Amino acid sequence: MHTAKVYEKVANIIPADELRGLSHGQTDALEELLAELLNIHDGDIEEITYDEIDEAFRKAKTF
């Protein structure tokens, strides 16, 4: 995974306070969901939309 670029994009969408509020399990879930998005978009980070990142974050918060 292109970790730094993905996290930069996430940080531009999700407020830092909300990201820091995730538990370890939620962070792991978010990482897995982001990896799935990268697979869906054949590794092209620019193709991942705001809505997809927001949805992944909201799903991860439920774990």
C-alpha positions in Angstrom: 0.0 0.0 0.0 1.2 3.6 -0.7 0.8 4.3 3.0 2.0 7.9 3.2 0.0 9.1 0.2 -3.1 7.3 1.4 -2.8 8.8 4.9 -2.2 12.2 3.5 -5.4 12.0 1.5 -7.3 10.7 4.5 -5.9 13.5 6.7 -7.2 16.0 4.2 -10.7 14.6 4.5 -11.1 13.4 8.1 -10.3 15.8 10.9 -7.2 14.9 12.9 -9.1 14.8 16.2 -11.5 12.2 14.8 -8.6 10.1 13.5 -6.9 10.2 16.8 -10.1 9.1 18.5 -10.1 5.7 16.8 -9.2 2.7 18.9 -6.5 0.3 17.7 -9.2 -2.1 16.3 -10.9 0.8 14.5 -7.6 1.9 13.0 -6.9 -1.6 11.8 -10.3 -1.8 10.2 -9.8 1.6 8.5 -6.4 0.4 7.1 -8.1 -2.8 5.8 -10.9 -0.7 4.2 -8.4 1.7 2.6 -6.5 -1.3 1.2 -9.7 -2.6 -0.3 -10.3 0.8 -1.9 -6.8 0.7 -3.4 -7.5 -2.7 -4.8 -10.8 -1.6 -6.3 -9.0 1.4 -8.0 -6.0 -0.7 -9.1 -3.7 1.2 -6.7 -4.6 4.6 -8.1 -4.9 6.8 -5.0 -6.3 9.7 -7.0 -9.3 7.6 -8.0 -10.4 7.1 -4.4 -13.2 9.6 -3.8 -14.0 11.8 -0.7 -17.2 9.8 -0.3 -15.3 6.5 -0.3 -12.9 7.6 2.3 -15.7 9.1 4.5 -17.6 5.9 4.2 -14.6 3.8 5.1 -14.0 6.0 8.2 -17.6 5.7 9.3 -17.5 1.9 8.9 -14.3 1.6 10.8 -15.8 3.6 13.7 -18.4 0.8 14.1 -15.8 -1.8 15.0 
